[in-house]
Amino acid sequence: MATQVKDIRNAIQSSDLQPIEHVILAESFLDGSYDQEAAANEIHRRILASPGEPIEQVLRQLKTEWRSVLFTALEQTAVSAELTALLQRRDKGRCCISPRHCEQLVDPVADYLLSPSLAPLLETGNQSPEAQLLQAFVAPKNVPGLSAVLSANGANTTNAWLLSPGLGAGIRRYKLTLQALNGSQNYGLEPINMEIVKQIQLGAFSYDSNLQYCDRKPLSQDRMSLARLSTDSPSETPLPSPYLIRLQRAFAEALDHFAIEEECSKPWPPRQTNKFWNRSWLLLLRRLWHAVPKPARVWIYKKMLPESEQGRVVHIYQSQTAGLFAKRDAGNEAAALAFLEAEAPSVPAPILIDTYKDDAGGDIAIMTQVPGVQVLSVLYRMTYQERRQLANDLGAVIAQMRLIPNRSGHLFSGVSKTPNQGAKIRDAVVGCHACGPFDSEDEWNESMTGGNVESWRSKHPEAFSRKHKSFFTHADLHLKNILVDGGKLSGILDWEISGFYPEYWEFAKGMRSGLNFESSQPIHRQVFQNQYEAEYNLVADLITAFPWGPPQPSPSRNQIDRDILASPLCRASPDGRLVATLSAQTISVRSVETLQTEHAIQLPSDIGPVSSLLWSPSSTRLLVGAGESVHVFTASIDSSFHATISSPLLPGEKANIARFGARDSEVLICSPSGLKLSIFNLSTSTALEVANPKFHQPSSVGRSYSVRPETEHLAILTRSNGKDFVSIHHPVSRQVQKSWAVETVDAQAVSWTPDGKWLMLWESAAHGHHLVLYTADGQHFRTITGINLSENPDSLLELGIKTCQPSHNSELCAVGDHSRDVVILQTDSWRRKLKFSHPVTIVPQDTLQVWQEQLNTSKDGQTIHTFQRATQMISPPGMPSDGKPIETKPGCSTLAFDASSNLLATKLDDAPCTVWIWDIVAAELRAVLVFHSVVSFTWHKNTRELLLITSQDESRQGLSYLWDPLLQGPTPVVPEEFISVKNSVGAPVKAHISWINTDMEIPLALLSTAQQYRILSLGEGDQVPETWHGASKWDDEPPRRKGADPDISEISIDDGTAGASKNDRQHAHPISKEKKPLEPAAAAASGDSNTEAAESLLRSEKETLPGIVIANGSGRPWPIPEEQEEKRVAANAVVIANGSGRPWPLPNEPEKKNITLNEVVIANGSGRPFDARTGLLMPRQNTVSEEKLRN
């Protein structure tokens, strides 16, 4: 029978009908039926009953009768008074799908899901064409039950509900759809004696302002929510049947297709292309506009583009003849548009008008509007002839793009802003984030398959057997990026990932891109004539296997392979440029970008034990706290600034708590007893004291004050005589400008929002939900209570707020309390926008990543941490796997927004091993990460959607994980793979990993212990900052003032290594986990007589030979370290270094002959001799003698 269904579907598709008619018959009726075999039989019966008629006429008659059935099923019918009374009792007089927090401002109306008028068509013996169609559609087995429900219209609440006026009509017209989520796939008619959740969604087409909840406010995507239906008496007033809800939705969708058919009969609207200025006029206007100075142009752009706009594409200008868009250029779209204008000006792409950077440093591209509408929105009304013409036009454009020469210098590359240079490819299907450029197809395949080329080759041998040319490619040619005007191609949008790709990529990627990609496949097949089917099957399987991109290589490969001596006081600067380390009496300041030591600060000999080391806001000064004294030093060698502040301690107090204020010249010092908070101005040598700061412990003192962004006003929370007070201080003099008693019993913090518009305080949880808001001038604006945050009427009796966290863009504020809910407030009105509830059980979905940590043991007894994606329902653990009890109260006190403010990470206090990641835009749970130990987390400050998670288990010694939505689960970062986690006596020490918030494209992290630290690069593959390759790797190179000439004789040891052993001074080179012992081949060049002596010296770790150097991969000389693979080399053994830095015997090549045994050759990465004194390459025939080298 399945064959008959397929044959009937093929008969419909091959008939000479319009596209919308095929949709109505094949999709709405045949595929949408509950019994496809019965529906196919009904169509087949009608075709056989009309042997002399064309099949098109038979199908159109069936379509007309099907439309009559749908109108009967969805017509509005008056509900009896008896049934209305039952519905009032069941739904408690409210609209049953309006959220409970919505105020009831309008009386609901009783309505049927399906009209009882449909019942006669279900009667046994009714042989009318409409009755036969209906009974075939609903499935013959369901006819008796459905007939009974529709006939009992006076007492059966299974087929009725109370709805706000307008919602019933919207549901019937497919403007609003409901889907039953009753936890099972049971769509029978029996009553469901449980709570049913209905998912509410807006329809796919036009927005209707008549769709309103009971509060008379229109529905919108941000007001969609789950409506929980319940009944006190399932037997007397049962809930609506899931079967009827699904059937009503199928009828409404089918009827909507008839509305589309009616719209398709109308002509296309007038073409916009005829009204818009042509390309020549636009280019002339751009030239005139560029005569205006760029600062003035940027000022105008910013006025036209409000800061509140969050969309990546914003319409900033519109007239009848032209339009302008501003787009946040996350890729290389501006470069691509400029490239197209130069190489293929007739391609219908937007014209790039201008570029600039916004206040946050993001790239903004200003481009022209292309006339037309997205094909996705009008494909339903395009005839087959119009679709074929669209394919022909697209083919002509693609053929022109393939004539563009590739001058990038690479086989596959993105478009660079610099002419004739390659750039990274930003298509996530090829590699997460940005990858390439690639010089061969093998490199491309390696990235595309996540390193598993052979595995995928075995599945798709034909795709890998071909060699493919490189052509300029749009790379995202789906129906939303193609515009038509009057049914004809008018433009192509979204060029941000375009570049030179393999010749099959446009076809294979376009076949699986965007929404409803099945609809675009016939168009792509016509364009490319099905010549890349094997490659398409490969790409389709890759997208299915890796929906977020191929697996990322582990970030652990990239690092500065050098253990720089450190201490517990090791800090990266706020701007990510420098790292300061306190060792003994010296602070070493090292550049992250160049790896050079910028400054060495010698502390006073009488300073005493140091308790704190902090950076200033601008990263130019350092604060050192030691007992009752606080010292401030400059971090630059070009200045000798040093200030000392003495604040006497009371008996029994150990050290003051010191912090920088709003500026580098301001220091705040809080006494340990909490008697006063002193504000010191280093520029004027003045001080101001504020009595009784509320919080005065090192971990909480920051909750007592907050600096307002930009204006630098200081808000301080104090407590006196049992009351909380807030004072606002002048940004310069710090004199009190306003002070008042706040409306709290026990305020827990004072905090400005990031935009400085609001001052927030929240009450202790013991006193309920109270978030108090003040304007910037200290005026009380609003107090948010439990009623505003929760739908629960008993919220006033519950424990209150644990934490509040504004988003980075200041538009949202997340509030966590003692429940499993997190509420998102919209800060423009401080009204609730979203509520996220942490479920007790989690059901994995395609859009929800659930990753569980797996612990395995290697052969050498080491623990291996991997992650497996859950496929079945799970419950997050309440305690670590070691079974240690956790004494915490329920609720959420840990939450944070990512850099884009689009993701929110949370952790429940009673489930501290699980991290939840919520998508703010989609209003849904994005990922759940389950670990075996208690964890903490931190988002990267500048890179969006990048999360660092750290285990708090002491036995794991700082084990961390890196999460990105495009990664295949969290990636473990194991400290012991990069740094020693044991002290001098072999006892374990804990490592700490933290972000370095640099502006570099590659994310960096600081890995440190109490003894040493390293800088980790978390880029892709072997990606490291370019400046590292040529930077000096000497730990013994002193800082120099700008302009000073380097002198080889000035070498000394920094970072506190002067008194350390040589084992503590390892040097920089790219790390390799597979350490191999150095083969004793270095003596081969000196002859057999020296082999035994050389091998003996290779095994020795104590003998040193001054002056012998080899070159690392960057070509810079460095002393030979005492590592297993690089032992000491005999003085008469000639060695050079290959690219990895490992010594190898001098090869007998023509350019390196005539080297005697008493000469030592220094090789750079290419093998050419190297002068150790000047750092310059020597002529190919020259050598460096041992005597010359020592001098």
PARO-771099 format. One line per 10 residues: number of its first residue (from 0); for each residue z, y, x of C-alpha. Coordinates in steps of 0.05 Angstrom, whole numbers. Layout:
BEGIN
NUM) Z:Y:X; ...
! end
This chain:
BEGIN
0) 0:0:0; 12:46:59; -63:39:74; -80:64:4; -36:125:14; -72:141:78; -140:130:46; -124:176:-12; -99:229:36; -164:224:76
10) -205:228:12; -169:293:-7; -177:324:62; -252:305:66; -268:334:-2; -303:402:-7; -242:443:-27; -209:506:-1; -151:500:49; -98:519:-3
20) -125:467:-51; -118:414:3; -46:437:13; -30:433:-62; -59:363:-70; -43:330:-4; 23:363:15; 55:387:-49; 36:329:-94; 23:268:-50
30) 68:279:10; 122:316:-31; 130:260:-82; 189:213:-82; 143:152:-85; 79:165:-46; 51:98:-67; 59:115:-141; 28:184:-130; -31:154:-91
40) -41:103:-147; -44:158:-199; -98:196:-159; -136:132:-146; -133:114:-221; -163:181:-240; -219:175:-189; -237:106:-215; -234:130:-287; -288:182:-273
50) -343:146:-236; -397:196:-252; -359:259:-233; -354:290:-163; -287:277:-131; -276:352:-125; -279:360:-200; -229:303:-211; -181:333:-160; -186:403:-189
60) -171:376:-259; -110:340:-230; -89:406:-197; -93:443:-264; -49:391:-298; 1:391:-240; 8:466:-248; 25:457:-321; 79:407:-303; 110:455:-253
70) 112:514:-303; 146:468:-353; 198:444:-303; 217:514:-279; 213:555:-342; 277:591:-360; 312:559:-418; 373:584:-456; 437:545:-441; 480:523:-500
80) 548:554:-511; 581:485:-501; 550:475:-433; 564:547:-413; 638:536:-427; 639:474:-383; 605:512:-327; 655:569:-333; 711:519:-325; 678:482:-266
90) 655:543:-227; 716:585:-247; 673:640:-276; 640:658:-210; 570:652:-182; 574:583:-151; 533:600:-89; 563:668:-73; 613:665:-15; 685:668:-38
100) 698:733:-1; 645:769:-43; 675:813:-96; 655:793:-167; 620:855:-193; 572:823:-241; 580:768:-292; 543:703:-274; 492:672:-319; 487:598:-337
110) 421:567:-315; 388:499:-310; 363:469:-246; 306:437:-285; 287:457:-355; 304:407:-410; 233:420:-435; 212:370:-382; 247:313:-419; 189:295:-467
120) 144:283:-408; 193:229:-384; 195:191:-449; 172:119:-448; 103:113:-478; 81:184:-464; 10:174:-436; -10:247:-430; -40:266:-362; 19:312:-348
130) 69:257:-363; 33:208:-318; 32:259:-261; 106:275:-269; 129:203:-272; 87:185:-211; 117:244:-172; 191:232:-188; 183:156:-176; 181:108:-235
140) 250:80:-218; 282:149:-227; 249:165:-294; 303:134:-340; 361:169:-304; 325:236:-300; 306:231:-373; 378:218:-393; 403:279:-353; 351:327:-381
150) 362:301:-452; 438:311:-450; 431:386:-442; 492:401:-483; 546:366:-443; 521:347:-373; 536:397:-318; 497:357:-267; 435:398:-283; 466:468:-289
160) 505:521:-252; 530:593:-257; 488:642:-217; 486:717:-207; 428:750:-245; 365:747:-202; 386:686:-161; 361:637:-214; 293:671:-217; 291:674:-141
170) 304:599:-136; 250:584:-187; 200:628:-149; 217:596:-82; 246:661:-55; 311:626:-44; 320:553:-27; 381:508:-28; 390:443:9; 445:394:-8
180) 486:374:52; 532:322:22; 539:282:85; 492:226:63; 420:214:45; 439:192:-25; 394:229:-73; 411:187:-134; 434:215:-201; 504:187:-199
190) 560:239:-196; 584:257:-126; 661:257:-127; 668:300:-65; 657:371:-42; 583:386:-32; 559:439:16; 495:475:-1; 454:508:54; 424:574:29
200) 360:599:60; 312:657:45; 242:637:26; 186:639:77; 148:698:47; 166:765:18; 237:793:15; 262:807:-55; 316:860:-67; 333:826:-133
210) 364:768:-95; 437:790:-97; 504:756:-91; 557:771:-143; 576:834:-103; 507:865:-122; 488:869:-48; 419:841:-29; 415:777:10; 389:781:82
220) 388:733:140; 455:759:166; 487:746:98; 465:674:93; 525:628:89; 548:561:65; 571:558:-7; 623:505:-20; 620:476:-90; 679:439:-119
230) 703:412:-185; 772:396:-212; 744:341:-257; 685:302:-228; 680:259:-290; 679:315:-342; 646:371:-302; 607:338:-245; 574:380:-191; 498:391:-189
240) 463:327:-166; 433:329:-96; 372:294:-125; 361:349:-176; 371:403:-122; 318:370:-79; 271:359:-138; 279:432:-161; 262:455:-90; 200:411:-88
250) 176:439:-155; 189:511:-134; 152:502:-67; 93:470:-103; 90:526:-154; 92:577:-98; 28:546:-70; -6:563:-135; 16:635:-126; -15:633:-57
260) -79:606:-87; -82:665:-134; -72:713:-76; -128:678:-37; -177:694:-92; -169:768:-77; -211:802:-23; -182:821:45; -152:890:49; -192:944:85
270) -198:933:160; -150:973:204; -199:969:262; -245:1019:228; -189:1071:226; -158:1062:296; -181:1102:356; -228:1062:401; -211:1041:472; -246:1100:505
280) -206:1151:466; -141:1115:482; -155:1113:556; -171:1187:555; -106:1203:519; -67:1161:569; -97:1201:626; -77:1266:593; -8:1240:577; 3:1220:650
290) -7:1292:669; 63:1303:641; 117:1290:694; 146:1220:689; 219:1243:679; 196:1282:618; 157:1222:592; 217:1176:602; 262:1225:566; 215:1225:506
300) 211:1148:507; 286:1143:504; 289:1191:446; 237:1149:410; 273:1083:427; 345:1086:401; 398:1049:441; 417:1010:378; 350:975:377; 361:903:399
310) 292:874:387; 249:860:448; 191:894:413; 202:961:378; 151:1002:340; 163:1072:365; 102:1109:338; 55:1097:280; -2:1136:249; -66:1119:213
320) -105:1121:278; -58:1092:331; 9:1061:344; 56:1050:403; 104:994:419; 161:991:468; 175:922:495; 231:898:540; 190:865:594; 229:803:614
330) 168:773:649; 106:804:679; 71:831:617; 60:901:645; 27:872:707; -15:825:664; -40:881:619; -59:924:678; -94:864:710; -133:850:646
340) -154:922:640; -183:920:710; -214:851:708; -233:838:635; -229:902:595; -264:873:534; -207:823:521; -172:848:457; -104:860:489; -58:920:482
350) -70:977:531; -11:991:578; 8:1064:571; 70:1069:615; 130:1033:645; 201:1056:660; 272:1029:669; 325:1038:616; 397:1059:630; 416:986:642
360) 361:976:693; 316:935:647; 241:943:649; 208:975:588; 133:973:577; 99:1022:530; 34:994:501; -15:1009:445; -14:975:378; -70:926:365
370) -97:929:293; -89:867:250; -37:817:226; -12:752:255; -55:692:239; 9:654:222; 22:700:163; -49:695:133; -75:627:155; -60:600:86
380) -112:646:56; -166:638:109; -225:595:87; -251:540:132; -311:583:149; -265:640:171; -224:591:213; -286:565:248; -308:636:263; -238:651:291
390) -245:591:337; -313:615:361; -286:684:375; -226:656:413; -273:612:453; -313:672:474; -250:709:497; -225:649:536; -293:640:569; -289:712:592
400) -219:703:619; -242:643:659; -291:687:696; -234:728:726; -229:711:801; -163:685:829; -144:731:887; -70:713:887; -74:670:949; -45:611:910
410) -76:557:867; -29:569:808; 8:635:803; 34:689:756; 7:760:757; 39:805:809; 50:880:804; 21:883:874; -55:872:875; -80:807:905
420) -12:776:910; 19:717:874; 80:718:830; 126:669:797; 104:631:736; 150:643:678; 129:588:631; 192:547:617; 150:484:606; 130:486:679
430) 199:502:706; 262:533:679; 264:609:686; 214:626:740; 180:578:788; 123:576:838; 73:601:857; 41:534:874; -10:520:928; -29:451:904
440) -31:412:839; 19:363:869; 70:420:873; 54:439:801; 65:367:777; 130:362:816; 158:423:780; 130:405:712; 160:335:712; 227:356:742
450) 213:316:805; 196:252:768; 121:251:780; 113:176:790; 151:160:726; 106:206:685; 44:183:723; 57:112:699; 59:136:627; -2:182:631
460) -47:156:688; -110:190:662; -78:259:661; -56:252:734; -121:221:758; -160:286:750; -162:347:794; -161:411:755; -188:480:770; -147:544:764
470) -165:594:710; -132:656:683; -93:634:622; -53:667:567; -6:606:565; 25:620:497; -34:623:450; -1:606:384; -14:635:315; 38:691:321
480) 4:718:383; -66:720:352; -84:777:306; -138:781:254; -164:841:216; -202:826:152; -203:753:171; -234:765:240; -203:763:310; -176:832:328
490) -125:821:384; -82:776:427; -9:794:441; 48:772:487; 18:765:557; 85:761:593; 76:689:619; 1:694:632; -27:676:700; -71:627:736
500) -56:558:708; -92:490:709; -154:490:666; -122:446:612; -60:489:602; -88:537:549; -107:478:505; -47:432:518; 5:487:512; -28:521:453
510) -30:455:415; 47:453:418; 67:527:418; 100:568:364; 118:554:292; 73:508:251; 34:488:313; 1:433:272; -37:487:233; -67:515:297
520) -89:449:326; -157:446:291; -173:515:318; -154:495:390; -193:430:384; -255:468:364; -247:518:421; -240:465:475; -280:408:443; -223:358:454
530) -238:353:529; -164:353:551; -134:302:504; -100:262:560; -68:325:589; -47:347:519; -11:281:508; 26:290:574; 48:361:558; 68:342:487
540) 112:286:514; 142:332:566; 160:384:513; 191:329:470; 231:302:529; 251:370:557; 252:420:499; 289:470:544; 245:459:604; 244:405:658
550) 309:385:693; 334:436:743; 346:415:814; 419:418:834; 440:487:857; 481:456:912; 424:457:962; 425:531:975; 482:563:1012; 504:598:1075
560) 523:537:1115; 578:570:1153; 653:566:1143; 677:638:1153; 751:641:1163; 787:667:1103; 854:670:1069; 879:670:997; 858:743:996; 782:738:996
570) 746:785:948; 674:802:931; 661:875:915; 646:895:843; 573:911:860; 565:844:895; 542:875:961; 603:859:1004; 657:807:1015; 725:827:1043
580) 771:776:1076; 842:787:1101; 860:745:1162; 922:759:1202; 922:835:1213; 847:846:1202; 803:856:1141; 731:834:1154; 678:864:1109; 612:826:1109
590) 546:842:1075; 523:791:1024; 450:812:1032; 444:812:1108; 503:768:1126; 523:820:1179; 594:842:1189; 596:914:1164; 667:933:1183; 730:905:1214
600) 793:940:1190; 854:934:1234; 919:937:1192; 981:973:1218; 1026:927:1258; 1087:943:1213; 1052:932:1147; 1092:870:1127; 1069:813:1081; 1006:832:1042
610) 1008:815:968; 942:843:943; 872:861:966; 829:899:916; 762:935:915; 752:1004:887; 706:1015:826; 648:1039:870; 658:983:923; 669:1034:979
620) 744:1028:989; 796:973:994; 868:973:970; 921:933:1007; 989:923:974; 1048:904:1018; 1119:911:993; 1134:983:976; 1073:1011:1012; 1001:1014:989
630) 944:1027:1038; 874:1049:1020; 818:1039:1072; 744:1055:1072; 699:994:1071; 647:1029:1114; 648:1034:1190; 619:1104:1183; 685:1132:1158; 756:1127:1184
640) 791:1143:1118; 861:1113:1111; 914:1133:1060; 985:1107:1055; 1028:1111:992; 1102:1094:995; 1138:1078:930; 1210:1055:942; 1232:990:909; 1297:975:873
650) 1343:922:902; 1314:853:887; 1243:877:876; 1190:846:921; 1127:888:914; 1097:943:872; 1037:927:828; 979:971:852; 910:980:822; 852:1028:830
660) 844:1076:771; 780:1105:744; 757:1130:813; 762:1110:886; 811:1168:896; 859:1145:841; 912:1092:849; 959:1067:795; 1025:1037:817; 1072:1002:769
670) 1143:986:789; 1162:912:780; 1219:932:734; 1172:970:688; 1209:1037:694; 1147:1078:709; 1072:1078:720; 1053:1126:776; 983:1157:780; 966:1180:851
680) 907:1225:867; 886:1214:939; 841:1275:939; 896:1324:922; 957:1284:946; 990:1292:878; 1024:1243:832; 1041:1237:758; 1092:1190:729; 1090:1157:660
690) 1155:1125:638; 1162:1056:607; 1094:1023:611; 1096:966:561; 1069:912:608; 1090:910:681; 1077:839:706; 1019:827:754; 982:784:703; 991:832:645
700) 996:902:673; 923:915:656; 940:911:582; 982:974:589; 925:1021:605; 850:1027:596; 798:1075:626; 746:1103:578; 675:1091:605; 636:1152:629
710) 688:1205:612; 744:1169:650; 799:1188:601; 860:1144:612; 896:1112:552; 966:1085:567; 1009:1040:522; 1084:1052:529; 1146:1029:492; 1208:1071:481
720) 1266:1063:433; 1234:1002:402; 1168:1036:385; 1098:1033:414; 1065:1097:437; 995:1113:462; 979:1173:506; 910:1198:526; 906:1232:594; 857:1283:621
730) 803:1251:665; 818:1295:725; 889:1324:721; 917:1263:683; 959:1310:641; 974:1285:571; 922:1310:520; 949:1272:461; 1006:1223:447; 1027:1187:384
740) 1067:1129:356; 1020:1073:336; 1024:1032:272; 1047:968:306; 1111:931:314; 1093:897:380; 1024:917:405; 993:868:454; 942:912:490; 905:978:490
750) 831:977:505; 769:1021:500; 705:990:475; 651:989:529; 615:1049:498; 680:1089:494; 674:1103:420; 735:1065:398; 806:1052:422; 833:985:401
760) 904:958:395; 924:892:363; 991:868:338; 1031:810:363; 1011:746:328; 1081:738:301; 1069:800:257; 1004:777:226; 933:801:232; 930:874:251
770) 875:905:292; 886:981:295; 826:1025:311; 826:1097:334; 768:1145:347; 756:1173:416; 799:1234:400; 858:1192:377; 847:1195:302; 867:1132:263
780) 803:1102:234; 822:1035:204; 871:977:208; 838:909:200; 883:858:167; 879:784:151; 844:798:85; 787:831:124; 781:773:173; 792:712:129
790) 771:687:61; 839:654:55; 884:693:7; 944:666:45; 921:697:111; 975:751:105; 1027:697:115; 993:665:175; 1001:678:249; 957:735:273
800) 909:755:328; 910:723:397; 854:762:430; 799:813:417; 736:817:459; 681:870:449; 610:852:468; 577:885:529; 532:926:484; 593:948:443
810) 559:928:378; 604:868:364; 676:848:372; 701:776:371; 771:763:344; 809:698:357; 873:679:322; 917:618:310; 865:583:267; 801:547:287
820) 760:608:267; 730:664:307; 708:726:269; 653:771:293; 660:844:272; 604:895:270; 632:956:306; 590:1009:271; 630:996:208; 683:946:233
830) 664:899:177; 658:824:185; 589:801:207; 600:727:221; 653:674:222; 648:614:268; 692:554:250; 703:502:304; 690:436:269; 738:377:279
840) 678:331:286; 610:350:315; 544:322:293; 490:330:347; 425:362:324; 359:383:356; 385:455:360; 455:435:382; 468:409:452; 530:365:458
850) 544:344:530; 600:297:551; 624:290:622; 617:220:652; 659:197:711; 631:143:757; 651:117:825; 603:112:883; 603:56:934; 646:97:982
860) 698:110:928; 676:181:912; 677:206:840; 609:224:812; 606:274:755; 547:269:708; 534:291:636; 506:252:578; 479:284:515; 514:257:454
870) 471:226:400; 527:208:351; 583:245:318; 642:260:365; 710:293:362; 729:338:421; 791:312:457; 857:348:450; 882:333:520; 853:315:588
880) 833:244:604; 893:236:650; 937:239:588; 980:297:611; 1011:330:550; 990:402:533; 1042:446:502; 999:496:466; 995:523:396; 930:519:358
890) 881:576:358; 832:611:403; 855:659:458; 796:649:505; 728:677:487; 674:718:521; 604:746:508; 548:734:557; 509:790:591; 460:796:533
900) 515:796:479; 475:742:444; 519:683:463; 594:675:455; 634:622:492; 701:600:463; 757:551:479; 811:527:432; 882:528:460; 897:459:433
910) 830:430:459; 825:462:528; 776:410:555; 719:434:509; 675:496:514; 638:519:452; 577:564:457; 554:602:395; 487:636:383; 502:704:352
920) 430:718:331; 419:651:298; 491:649:272; 500:577:293; 533:533:345; 486:526:405; 523:478:452; 588:440:460; 610:420:530; 664:366:534
930) 701:355:600; 755:308:626; 801:363:649; 825:431:626; 772:484:643; 763:559:647; 697:596:644; 663:661:665; 594:689:646; 551:720:700
940) 556:795:693; 481:810:700; 444:745:687; 441:726:613; 461:657:588; 490:635:655; 560:606:652; 607:583:707; 660:532:685; 717:513:731
950) 765:454:725; 838:473:726; 861:404:748; 894:411:817; 869:342:838; 796:364:828; 804:419:881; 763:473:846; 707:429:817; 660:474:778
960) 599:468:733; 539:512:720; 511:516:649; 447:547:625; 413:529:559; 351:508:598; 390:460:643; 397:387:624; 472:393:615; 524:426:660
970) 508:419:734; 569:400:777; 584:443:838; 630:401:881; 667:444:933; 678:388:983; 603:380:990; 600:450:1021; 668:466:1050; 729:432:1077
980) 782:423:1023; 836:399:1071; 881:440:1116; 895:428:1190; 944:372:1175; 897:337:1126; 932:360:1062; 885:379:1004; 875:452:988; 844:481:925
990) 778:516:927; 758:573:882; 688:592:858; 673:660:828; 610:700:813; 584:752:861; 556:803:813; 498:826:856; 433:855:829; 393:802:866
1000) 348:760:823; 381:697:851; 452:685:824; 504:681:879; 575:654:879; 634:658:927; 666:592:946; 732:601:982; 796:566:1002; 857:593:1036
1010) 822:578:1103; 748:593:1096; 693:615:1049; 619:607:1037; 566:642:996; 527:596:949; 458:612:924; 447:582:855; 373:593:854; 320:540:843
1020) 298:490:895; 304:522:965; 306:592:936; 351:639:976; 351:715:986; 294:735:1031; 340:775:1077; 379:712:1095; 320:682:1132; 317:736:1184
1030) 390:755:1186; 435:745:1245; 474:681:1239; 524:697:1294; 596:697:1273; 611:732:1339; 568:793:1326; 610:857:1318; 595:912:1268; 555:971:1294
1040) 551:1042:1271; 484:1062:1242; 436:1083:1296; 471:1046:1352; 428:1001:1395; 449:927:1399; 475:904:1466; 481:831:1481; 542:843:1523; 582:870:1464
1050) 590:801:1431; 660:787:1404; 687:741:1351; 702:771:1282; 731:745:1216; 795:728:1252; 763:673:1294; 784:703:1361; 840:654:1368; 808:597:1332
1060) 780:534:1362; 705:524:1367; 709:475:1309; 728:534:1264; 665:572:1283; 607:537:1250; 542:573:1245; 489:587:1193; 430:543:1178; 404:510:1114
1070) 449:453:1097; 426:381:1087; 474:332:1055; 445:273:1094; 477:284:1162; 443:242:1216; 470:233:1286; 429:266:1340; 386:215:1375; 395:216:1451
1080) 321:232:1460; 334:301:1487; 338:272:1557; 270:240:1554; 236:302:1581; 277:300:1644; 258:229:1663; 291:161:1659; 340:176:1715; 376:227:1672
1090) 378:186:1607; 446:155:1618; 479:221:1638; 448:256:1579; 471:203:1530; 541:208:1558; 542:282:1548; 514:275:1478; 575:234:1460; 623:283:1490
1100) 657:336:1447; 699:371:1501; 650:390:1556; 615:457:1549; 554:484:1584; 550:560:1581; 485:592:1564; 448:534:1531; 420:556:1465; 371:528:1414
1110) 338:561:1354; 352:549:1281; 299:550:1227; 293:626:1226; 279:631:1300; 346:664:1318; 386:636:1376; 456:611:1367; 506:573:1410; 503:498:1403
1120) 558:478:1354; 600:416:1363; 573:377:1304; 554:304:1301; 480:317:1300; 482:371:1355; 525:347:1413; 525:378:1482; 462:372:1522; 460:362:1597
1130) 441:422:1638; 380:388:1666; 357:361:1598; 303:403:1566; 311:414:1491; 279:456:1437; 293:460:1364; 249:440:1307; 250:476:1239; 315:443:1218
1140) 352:465:1281; 358:394:1309; 341:386:1383; 284:341:1402; 250:323:1469; 198:371:1494; 130:343:1472; 76:335:1523; 30:387:1493; -18:431:1534
1150) 17:496:1516; 85:472:1540; 69:437:1606; 96:450:1675; 170:455:1656; 217:434:1710; 285:401:1700; 325:464:1716; 291:504:1661; 316:508:1590
1160) 265:525:1536; 285:562:1472; 241:546:1412; 235:583:1346; 216:547:1283; 143:542:1305; 160:511:1372; 141:571:1414; 187:592:1472; 239:644:1456
1170) 272:697:1500; 347:693:1488; 360:764:1513; 309:803:1474; 300:757:1414; 224:761:1424; 173:706:1427; 149:694:1498; 77:681:1519; 57:609:1509
1180) 55:593:1584; 123:624:1601; 190:590:1606; 261:613:1611; 300:589:1671; 373:570:1667; 392:626:1716; 353:678:1677; 385:655:1612; 456:660:1640
1190) 443:731:1663
! end
